[in-house]
Amino acid sequence: MDKAKELLEEAANLGNADAQYNLGLLYKEGDTPLDLARYEFWLNQAAEQGHDEAKSLLESGSCS
């Protein structure tokens, strides 16, 4: 999982909206310690690029 997370972080940092969204989910629901700040950060990054699922989660208040 560490290598997968590393690759996901690399793609997210390069601006890939799907990677940003999935990395956000990883911080909330994945094999990493719960980190709602990072979850929200990555969802916001993806949403700013038009990622519809990220927008929906943010609008639903799932970060609070």
C-alpha beads as a LAMMPS data file, in Angstrom:
LAMMPS data file: protein, C-alpha beads

64 atoms
63 bonds

1 atom types
1 bond types

-500.0 500.0 xlo xhi
-500.0 500.0 ylo yhi
-500.0 500.0 zlo zhi

Masses

1 110.0

Atoms # bond

1 1 1 0.000 0.000 0.000
2 1 1 2.869 2.408 0.687
3 1 1 4.022 2.345 -2.943
4 1 1 0.461 2.848 -4.190
5 1 1 -0.029 5.799 -1.852
6 1 1 3.310 7.238 -2.944
7 1 1 2.294 7.054 -6.614
8 1 1 -1.132 8.511 -5.847
9 1 1 0.482 11.417 -3.981
10 1 1 2.838 12.020 -6.890
11 1 1 -0.042 12.161 -9.381
12 1 1 -2.110 14.345 -7.026
13 1 1 0.760 16.784 -6.594
14 1 1 1.066 16.973 -10.378
15 1 1 -2.572 18.076 -10.555
16 1 1 -4.424 14.890 -11.470
17 1 1 -7.980 15.460 -10.187
18 1 1 -8.822 11.745 -9.953
19 1 1 -5.668 11.129 -7.919
20 1 1 -6.494 14.093 -5.671
21 1 1 -9.995 12.748 -5.085
22 1 1 -8.780 9.215 -4.392
23 1 1 -6.013 10.424 -2.110
24 1 1 -8.576 12.409 -0.159
25 1 1 -10.717 9.303 0.247
26 1 1 -7.674 7.378 1.377
27 1 1 -7.177 9.820 4.251
28 1 1 -10.766 9.313 5.389
29 1 1 -11.621 5.727 4.561
30 1 1 -8.409 3.993 3.579
31 1 1 -5.511 2.164 5.131
32 1 1 -4.016 5.354 6.546
33 1 1 -4.693 7.092 9.844
34 1 1 -7.818 9.259 9.702
35 1 1 -6.841 12.794 8.676
36 1 1 -9.879 14.965 7.918
37 1 1 -7.759 18.025 7.140
38 1 1 -5.920 16.194 4.363
39 1 1 -9.193 14.610 3.225
40 1 1 -10.772 18.031 2.821
41 1 1 -7.643 19.538 1.256
42 1 1 -7.466 16.931 -1.503
43 1 1 -11.207 16.992 -2.148
44 1 1 -11.002 20.769 -2.530
45 1 1 -8.095 20.426 -4.953
46 1 1 -10.073 17.970 -7.075
47 1 1 -13.284 20.011 -6.868
48 1 1 -11.470 23.141 -8.045
49 1 1 -10.636 21.210 -11.206
50 1 1 -14.255 20.235 -11.738
51 1 1 -14.261 16.750 -10.201
52 1 1 -18.001 16.151 -9.709
53 1 1 -17.740 13.468 -7.023
54 1 1 -15.406 15.640 -4.952
55 1 1 -17.818 18.566 -5.300
56 1 1 -20.714 16.377 -4.174
57 1 1 -18.886 15.170 -1.089
58 1 1 -17.922 18.712 -0.127
59 1 1 -21.455 19.981 -0.680
60 1 1 -22.858 17.152 1.444
61 1 1 -20.793 18.356 4.398
62 1 1 -18.858 15.103 4.680
63 1 1 -15.808 17.004 5.907
64 1 1 -17.434 18.193 9.105

Bonds

1 1 1 2
2 1 2 3
3 1 3 4
4 1 4 5
5 1 5 6
6 1 6 7
7 1 7 8
8 1 8 9
9 1 9 10
10 1 10 11
11 1 11 12
12 1 12 13
13 1 13 14
14 1 14 15
15 1 15 16
16 1 16 17
17 1 17 18
18 1 18 19
19 1 19 20
20 1 20 21
21 1 21 22
22 1 22 23
23 1 23 24
24 1 24 25
25 1 25 26
26 1 26 27
27 1 27 28
28 1 28 29
29 1 29 30
30 1 30 31
31 1 31 32
32 1 32 33
33 1 33 34
34 1 34 35
35 1 35 36
36 1 36 37
37 1 37 38
38 1 38 39
39 1 39 40
40 1 40 41
41 1 41 42
42 1 42 43
43 1 43 44
44 1 44 45
45 1 45 46
46 1 46 47
47 1 47 48
48 1 48 49
49 1 49 50
50 1 50 51
51 1 51 52
52 1 52 53
53 1 53 54
54 1 54 55
55 1 55 56
56 1 56 57
57 1 57 58
58 1 58 59
59 1 59 60
60 1 60 61
61 1 61 62
62 1 62 63
63 1 63 64
